[in-house]
Amino acid sequence: MRREVKYGLIGGSAALVAGVVGGFVLFDGSDGSSSQGVRAAGAGENRPPVKTGPLDAKEVRTTAQEFLTAWQSADAAKAAELTDDPGSAKSALGTFAQQAHFSKVTLTPGAPAGEKVPYTVTAQIAYKGHQAPFSYTGTLRLKRDTTTGKPQVGWAPDVLYPGLGKGDSLRTGEAEAPPIKAVDRNGKELTAKEYPELTGILASLREKYGDKAGGKPGLELAVHHGDGSPKAKQPGKTLKELTKGTPGTLKTTLDATLQATAQKSVDAKKGAAAVAVKPSTGEILAIAHSPATGFNVAIGGALAPGSTMKIVTAAMLIDKGMTSPDKPHPCPKYVTVGGFKFHNDAMSSLPHGTFRQSFAASCNNAFIGQAKDLGDDDLTKEARDVFGIGLNWQTGIPTFDGAVPVQSDAQMGASLIGQGGVRMNPLNVASLAATAQSGSFRQPYLVSPDLDHRTLATAPRKMKPDTAAAIKSLMNTTATSGTAVEPMAGLSGDIGAKTGSAEVDNQKKPNAWFTAYRNDLAAAALVPASGHGGSNAGPVVRALLSAG
């Protein structure tokens, strides 16, 4: 669910300070009286030079105090004139307290640090007879106006509240959606406290299914993402609950045991992510990423999948009659496509090898060399029409569903080994292995479509029976005597695997990928900038297959 942020109260208030006079000169009246007037310095007169350079401590302190005092006094116009964007500032400051339903607002400046001034806001939230205190800290960033030389507050939405962006606001009212009690496939409750890696997913589930799970919304102060916000499609963030809503129970496809195993495995590897799915149904069993509080690359990432893409490429080549598992299929040390010379990195060529040997050894040029005999959209069609990559998946949560763009020449050659423009994440790659295991694409999902009657994505065609048998045979060889043998050693049943490593510009080591299946469980893992897939991502998948 959306997290509640709690703050302590800090007392005090900003002092009213006299305004700074700038752009004018003081002079004695021409009538000889002792009174003083103000005259604008004009062209040809002794205009004082415009002040430049960093703000001094007095300018920072004085301007910050003036701005906070005007804001506290609800004088949006005066506060806005002290910023570098008076129009935007006046509009935002003018509606801030009303939208948040704040009263008794006090703003307290802290000790400046250079041209930054921290401040504390304390207020009382009052809405429909309910009241609650609220406090938070923010930061003003001051600057010098290059035209007038005057100090200003650099205006941005996050001046009002940390993290606010364009189109965002603080609003108090009925929650966007009722709370939910999310449970796994066996009825175990899934909370953000016990499973922090699911925090964003739980918030998305509440947003989408809160009103379908039978709950009632409460009253809250939350960050609201308006139409102009880059996060407009994301759920808001709860900052303070005035009244608790009544949660409805929402059943997911996750397996709490596999989820815990997946997260423990990725926690041990920086930036790692993993997903497990059920090939026979498409149900998502685990989604893990590290750090648990960071971006969920497991379902939202878009990275080159490296040689795990060879599952798709092999199926395409076999579908088109261009090869078969035990047909001679040499993998030369060098191959030129579209004027670009590819070479097998850190591995021997297989000049007399079979396609099975090339697949199991993940010999790149056995695949790249086929580019000249393919249409520009052949790989795109295979990925979409057989493996479902790039279709509009309706998983129940926001996901990136993979991309295999139409390519030609050298870029086509690179795409055949999961480089070039090909982009996927562990959810997509786990689905590749699941499709290979079952012979047909079943769109992954986290919430049953029976709940909201949404239509799951379907691939236009199933894998040809001979192709399906061949792919399983190739992946089994890889798991038992190829590059995946170490992490798959000792696993029984219907097994198959594929390793991958994806080169990234300006990165010393490639991203490590590994995907595999064991009976009715498929999984994929990514470990960035770590090296070979088998030794780095393999153990994560091994843990999932063993636990399942």
C-alpha positions in Angstrom: 0.0 0.0 0.0 1.0 3.6 -0.2 3.3 4.3 2.7 2.6 6.6 5.5 5.4 9.0 6.4 5.5 10.2 10.0 7.2 13.3 11.2 7.8 14.9 14.6 6.5 18.4 15.4 9.0 21.3 15.6 7.9 24.6 17.0 8.8 28.2 16.2 8.0 30.7 13.5 9.7 32.8 10.9 10.5 36.4 11.8 9.2 39.3 9.7 12.2 41.0 8.1 12.2 44.3 6.2 12.3 44.0 2.5 15.5 44.4 0.5 15.7 47.5 -1.7 17.2 46.8 -5.1 17.4 48.6 -8.4 16.8 52.0 -6.8 19.0 54.7 -5.3 18.2 56.9 -2.3 18.9 60.7 -2.5 18.2 63.9 -0.8 15.2 65.9 -2.0 16.1 68.7 -4.6 14.1 71.2 -2.6 16.7 71.2 0.1 14.4 69.6 2.7 15.6 66.8 4.9 13.0 64.3 3.5 14.2 61.5 1.3 12.7 60.1 -1.9 13.3 57.2 -4.1 14.3 57.7 -7.8 14.9 55.0 -10.3 18.4 55.0 -11.6 18.1 55.7 -15.3 20.4 55.6 -18.3 23.4 57.9 -18.1 23.2 58.2 -14.3 25.5 56.6 -11.7 23.7 53.3 -11.6 25.2 51.0 -9.0 26.7 47.9 -10.6 24.6 44.8 -10.5 25.9 42.5 -7.8 27.3 39.2 -8.9 28.8 36.1 -7.3 27.5 33.9 -4.6 25.0 35.1 -2.1 26.4 36.2 1.2 25.1 34.8 4.5 22.9 37.8 5.2 21.2 37.7 1.8 20.5 34.0 2.2 19.1 34.4 5.7 17.0 37.5 5.0 15.5 36.3 1.7 14.6 32.9 3.2 13.0 34.6 6.2 11.0 36.9 4.1 9.7 34.1 1.8 8.7 31.9 4.7 7.0 34.7 6.6 5.0 35.6 3.5 4.1 32.0 2.9 3.1 31.5 6.6 0.9 34.7 6.3 -0.9 33.3 3.3 0.5 36.2 1.2 1.1 34.2 -1.9 1.8 37.3 -4.1 4.5 38.6 -1.8 6.2 35.2 -1.4 6.0 34.6 -5.2 7.8 37.9 -5.9 10.8 36.6 -4.0 11.1 33.7 -6.4 12.5 33.3 -9.9 9.1 32.2 -11.2 6.5 34.5 -9.7 3.6 33.2 -11.9 4.0 29.5 -11.0 4.9 30.2 -7.4 1.8 32.4 -6.8 -0.6 29.8 -8.2 0.9 26.9 -6.2 1.3 28.8 -3.0 -2.3 30.2 -3.3 -3.9 26.8 -3.3 -1.5 24.8 -1.2 -3.2 25.2 2.2 -6.7 24.9 0.8 -6.0 21.6 -1.1 -4.2 20.1 1.9 -6.8 21.5 4.3 -4.0 22.9 6.5 -4.6 25.4 9.3 -2.4 27.0 11.9 0.6 26.8 9.5 4.0 27.6 11.0 7.2 27.7 9.0 10.5 27.7 10.8 13.8 28.3 9.0 16.8 26.2 10.0 20.5 27.0 9.8 21.6 27.9 6.2 24.2 25.7 4.5 25.6 27.9 1.7 22.7 28.9 -0.5 20.4 26.3 0.9 18.1 26.8 3.9 16.2 24.0 5.5 12.8 24.7 7.0 10.1 23.0 9.0 6.4 23.1 8.4 3.9 22.3 11.1 0.2 22.4 10.5 -3.1 21.1 11.6 -5.1 19.1 9.1 -8.8 19.7 9.4 -11.3 17.9 7.2 -15.0 17.0 7.7 -14.7 17.1 11.5 -11.5 15.2 11.6 -8.2 16.8 12.7 -4.6 15.6 12.9 -1.2 17.3 13.3 1.3 17.1 10.4 4.9 18.2 10.2 7.7 17.9 7.6 11.0 19.4 6.6 11.9 21.0 3.2 14.7 23.0 1.7 14.9 26.4 -0.1 17.5 26.8 -2.7 18.5 30.4 -3.2 20.2 32.1 -6.1 21.2 35.5 -7.4 19.1 37.1 -10.2 21.6 37.7 -13.0 19.7 40.8 -14.2 19.0 42.6 -10.9 21.6 41.0 -8.7 18.9 40.4 -6.1 18.7 37.1 -4.1 15.8 34.9 -5.0 14.2 31.6 -4.1 14.7 29.1 -6.9 11.1 28.0 -7.5 10.2 24.3 -8.1 7.2 22.3 -7.0 9.3 20.6 -4.3 9.6 23.9 -2.5 6.1 23.1 -1.1 6.9 19.5 -0.2 9.9 17.3 -0.8 9.6 15.2 -4.0 6.8 17.1 -5.6 7.1 17.4 -9.3 5.2 19.2 -12.1 1.5 18.5 -11.8 1.8 17.1 -8.2 0.0 18.5 -5.1 -0.8 17.6 -1.5 -4.5 16.9 -1.1 -6.7 15.9 1.9 -9.9 14.0 1.2 -11.2 10.5 0.5 -8.5 8.1 -0.4 -8.2 7.4 -4.2 -9.0 3.8 -3.5 -10.0 1.7 -0.5 -7.2 -0.2 1.3 -6.6 -3.8 0.4 -5.4 -6.9 2.3 -3.3 -8.6 -0.4 -2.8 -12.3 0.1 -0.7 -14.9 -1.7 -2.2 -17.9 -3.5 -2.5 -19.8 -0.2 -4.1 -17.0 1.8 -1.0 -15.6 3.5 -1.2 -11.8 3.9 1.5 -9.8 2.0 2.4 -6.6 3.8 4.9 -3.9 2.8 6.5 -4.3 6.2 7.3 -8.0 5.7 7.9 -7.7 2.0 9.2 -4.2 1.3 10.1 -5.2 -2.2 6.3 -5.4 -2.9 5.6 -1.9 -1.7 5.1 -0.4 -5.1 3.2 -3.4 -6.3 0.8 -3.3 -3.4 0.2 0.4 -4.0 -0.6 -0.4 -7.7 -2.9 -3.2 -6.7 -4.8 -0.9 -4.3 -5.1 1.7 -7.0 -6.5 -0.8 -9.5 -8.5 -3.2 -7.4 -9.3 -1.4 -4.2 -12.9 -0.7 -5.2 -13.2 -4.3 -6.5 -12.1 -6.1 -3.4 -15.0 -4.9 -1.2 -13.2 -2.3 0.9 -14.2 1.3 1.8 -11.8 4.3 1.5 -10.7 6.3 4.5 -9.7 10.0 4.7 -6.1 10.9 4.1 -3.5 13.5 3.2 -1.7 12.3 0.1 0.5 13.3 -2.8 -1.8 13.6 -5.8 -0.4 13.1 -9.3 -2.4 15.4 -11.6 -2.9 15.2 -15.4 0.3 17.2 -16.0 2.5 15.0 -13.8 5.0 12.5 -15.3 3.6 10.1 -12.6 -0.1 10.7 -13.6 -0.6 6.9 -14.1 1.0 6.0 -10.8 -0.9 5.8 -7.5 -0.6 8.7 -5.1 1.4 8.4 -1.9 -0.3 8.5 1.5 1.3 10.9 3.9 -1.2 10.9 6.8 -4.4 8.9 7.6 -7.2 10.8 9.2 -9.4 7.8 9.3 -8.6 4.2 8.3 -10.6 2.7 5.5 -12.0 -0.8 5.6 -9.7 -3.2 3.6 -11.0 -5.7 1.1 -9.2 -9.0 0.5 -7.4 -9.3 -2.8 -5.9 -12.7 -3.8 -2.7 -12.6 -5.9 -0.9 -15.4 -7.7 2.3 -14.9 -5.6 3.7 -17.7 -3.5 5.0 -16.3 -0.2 7.6 -19.0 0.2 9.0 -18.4 -3.3 8.8 -14.7 -2.8 10.9 -14.9 0.4 13.4 -17.2 -1.4 13.7 -14.9 -4.4 14.2 -11.7 -2.3 16.8 -13.4 -0.1 18.7 -14.5 -3.2 18.7 -11.1 -4.9 19.5 -9.2 -1.7 22.9 -10.9 -1.8 23.7 -9.3 -5.2 23.8 -5.6 -5.9 21.0 -4.5 -8.2 19.8 -8.0 -8.9 16.2 -9.0 -9.8 14.3 -12.2 -10.3 10.8 -13.4 -11.4 9.2 -16.9 -11.2 6.2 -17.9 -13.2 4.0 -21.0 -13.7 4.3 -22.1 -17.4 1.0 -24.0 -17.5 -1.0 -20.9 -16.5 1.1 -17.8 -16.7 0.7 -17.0 -12.9 3.5 -14.9 -11.4 4.8 -16.7 -8.3 7.6 -14.3 -7.2 8.9 -10.8 -8.0 12.1 -9.7 -6.3 14.6 -6.9 -6.7 17.4 -5.3 -4.8 17.5 -2.9 -3.1 14.0 -3.7 -2.0 13.1 0.0 -1.7 14.6 0.8 -5.1 13.2 0.7 -8.7 11.6 -2.6 -9.5 13.7 -3.6 -12.5 12.2 -7.1 -12.3 9.0 -5.9 -14.0 9.8 -2.4 -15.1 13.3 -2.7 -16.4 14.2 -2.5 -20.1 17.6 -4.0 -20.7 19.4 -6.0 -23.4 18.7 -9.7 -22.4 21.9 -11.0 -24.0 22.0 -14.7 -25.0 18.7 -15.6 -23.3 17.3 -14.1 -26.5 18.7 -17.2 -28.3 15.7 -19.1 -27.2 13.6 -16.9 -29.5 16.2 -16.9 -32.2 16.6 -20.6 -32.2 12.9 -21.1 -32.5 12.8 -18.8 -35.4 15.6 -20.5 -37.3 14.1 -23.9 -36.7 10.6 -22.7 -37.7 12.0 -21.4 -41.0 13.8 -24.7 -41.7 17.2 -23.0 -41.5 18.6 -25.4 -38.9 17.8 -28.2 -36.5 19.4 -29.4 -33.3 21.8 -32.0 -34.7 22.4 -30.4 -38.1 25.9 -29.2 -38.9 25.9 -25.5 -37.9 29.3 -24.0 -37.7 30.2 -21.2 -35.4 33.2 -19.4 -37.0 35.5 -17.2 -34.9 34.7 -14.2 -37.1 31.6 -13.2 -39.1 30.8 -10.0 -41.0 27.3 -8.7 -41.2 26.3 -5.3 -42.7 30.0 -4.3 -42.8 30.5 -5.0 -39.1 32.9 -7.8 -38.0 31.7 -9.8 -35.1 33.9 -12.2 -33.1 33.3 -14.7 -30.3 34.5 -13.1 -27.1 36.6 -15.3 -24.8 35.5 -18.6 -26.4 36.7 -20.9 -29.1 35.0 -21.2 -32.4 33.1 -24.3 -33.4 33.9 -24.6 -37.1 32.5 -28.1 -37.4 29.9 -28.0 -34.6 26.2 -28.8 -34.7 23.5 -26.3 -33.8 23.0 -28.1 -30.5 26.6 -27.6 -29.6 26.5 -23.9 -30.6 23.4 -23.3 -28.6 24.7 -25.2 -25.5 28.0 -23.3 -25.7 26.2 -20.0 -26.5 28.5 -19.5 -29.5 27.3 -16.1 -30.8 28.4 -16.3 -34.5 26.3 -19.3 -35.1 23.3 -17.0 -34.7 24.7 -13.7 -36.0 25.8 -15.3 -39.2 22.1 -16.1 -40.1 21.2 -12.4 -40.3 21.9 -12.1 -44.0 19.3 -14.7 -44.8 16.5 -13.2 -42.7 13.9 -10.6 -43.3 14.2 -7.4 -41.2 11.0 -8.2 -39.3 11.5 -12.0 -38.9 12.8 -11.8 -35.4 10.2 -9.3 -34.4 7.4 -11.5 -35.6 8.7 -14.6 -33.9 9.1 -12.8 -30.6 5.6 -11.3 -30.8 3.6 -14.0 -32.5 5.0 -17.0 -30.7 6.5 -15.7 -27.4 4.2 -12.7 -26.8 7.0 -10.2 -26.4 5.8 -6.6 -27.1 2.1 -7.4 -26.8 0.0 -5.4 -24.3 0.2 -7.6 -21.3 -2.6 -7.2 -18.7 -0.8 -8.5 -15.6 -2.8 -6.5 -13.1 0.1 -4.1 -12.4 2.2 -1.8 -14.6 4.9 -3.8 -16.4 7.3 -3.3 -19.4 6.4 -6.1 -21.8 9.5 -6.3 -23.9 10.6 -4.9 -27.2 12.2 -6.5 -30.3 12.2 -3.8 -32.9 12.6 -4.4 -36.6 16.3 -4.2 -37.4 18.6 -4.8 -40.4 22.2 -5.6 -41.2 24.6 -5.4 -38.2 21.8 -4.3 -35.8 19.8 -7.4 -36.9 22.9 -9.5 -36.2 23.2 -8.0 -32.7 19.5 -8.5 -32.0 19.8 -12.2 -32.7 22.0 -12.5 -29.6 19.9 -10.2 -27.4 21.8 -7.0 -28.0 21.0 -4.2 -30.5 17.6 -2.7 -29.8 16.2 -5.8 -27.9 14.9 -4.9 -24.4 13.5 -7.1 -21.7 13.4 -7.6 -17.9 13.3 -10.7 -15.7 9.5 -11.0 -16.1 9.8 -11.1 -19.9 12.8 -13.5 -19.8 11.1 -15.9 -17.4 8.1 -15.9 -19.8 10.5 -17.0 -22.6 11.5 -20.0 -20.5 7.9 -20.7 -19.6 6.9 -20.6 -23.3 9.7 -23.0 -24.1 8.6 -25.4 -21.4 4.9 -25.5 -22.3 5.2 -24.9 -26.0 2.8 -21.9 -26.0 2.7 -18.4 -24.6 0.5 -17.8 -21.6 0.6 -14.2 -20.6 2.0 -13.7 -17.1 -0.5 -12.2 -14.5 -0.5 -11.3 -10.9 -4.3 -11.0 -10.3 -6.8 -13.4 -11.9 -8.6 -11.9 -14.9 -11.8 -13.3 -13.5 -11.8 -10.4 -10.9 -12.1 -7.6 -13.5 -12.9 -9.5 -16.7 -9.9 -8.1 -18.5 -8.6 -9.8 -21.6 -5.1 -11.3 -21.4 -2.8 -10.9 -24.3 -2.6 -14.0 -26.6 0.1 -14.8 -29.1 -1.2 -15.3 -32.7 0.2 -18.8 -32.9 1.7 -21.6 -30.9 5.1 -22.9 -31.4 5.2 -25.6 -34.1 5.3 -29.1 -32.4 8.7 -30.0 -33.9 10.1 -26.6 -32.9 8.8 -26.9 -29.4 10.4 -30.3 -29.0 13.7 -29.0 -30.5 13.9 -26.0 -28.1 13.3 -28.1 -25.1 16.0 -30.5 -26.2 18.4 -27.7 -26.8 17.7 -26.1 -23.4 18.0 -29.5 -21.7 21.4 -30.0 -23.3 22.5 -26.6 -22.0 21.4 -27.5 -18.5 23.0 -30.9 -18.4 26.3 -30.3 -20.4 26.4 -26.7 -21.6 27.0 -23.3 -20.1 24.2 -23.8 -17.5 25.4 -27.1 -16.1 26.9 -25.7 -12.8 23.8 -24.0 -11.4 21.5 -26.8 -12.7 23.5 -29.7 -11.4 21.5 -32.2 -9.4 18.1 -30.9 -10.3 15.8 -33.6 -11.5 12.6 -33.6 -13.6 11.9 -31.8 -16.8 14.7 -29.2 -16.8 16.1 -26.7 -19.3 18.1 -23.5 -19.1 19.9 -20.7 -21.0 22.6 -18.4 -19.9 23.2 -14.9 -21.0 25.5 -11.9 -20.7 24.8 -8.5 -22.2 27.4 -6.0 -23.0 26.7 -2.4 -21.9 28.6 0.7 -23.1 31.1 2.1 -20.6 30.5 -0.9 -18.2 33.5 -3.1 -17.3 31.6 -6.3 -16.8 28.4 -7.4 -18.7 25.0 -7.8 -17.2 24.5 -11.5 -16.2 21.3 -13.2 -17.1 20.0 -16.7 -16.5 16.7 -18.4 -17.2 15.5 -22.0 -16.6 12.6 -24.2 -15.9 12.0 -27.3 -13.8 8.7 -29.0 -14.4 5.9 -26.4 -14.0 8.1 -23.6 -12.7 10.2 -21.1 -14.8 12.4 -18.4 -13.5 14.8 -15.7 -14.7 17.4 -13.5 -12.9 19.5 -10.5 -13.7 22.6 -9.4 -11.9 24.0 -6.2 -13.4 27.7 -5.6 -14.2 28.7 -9.0 -12.8 30.0 -11.1 -15.7 28.8 -14.5 -16.9 25.2 -15.5 -16.4 25.8 -19.1 -15.2 28.0 -18.1 -12.3 26.3 -14.9 -11.2 22.6 -15.0 -12.1 22.4 -18.9 -12.1 22.5 -19.4 -8.3 19.4 -17.1 -7.9 17.4 -19.1 -10.4 18.7 -22.4 -8.9 17.4 -21.3 -5.4 13.9 -20.7 -6.9 13.8 -24.0 -8.8 14.9 -25.9 -5.7 12.3 -24.2 -3.5 9.5 -24.8 -6.0 
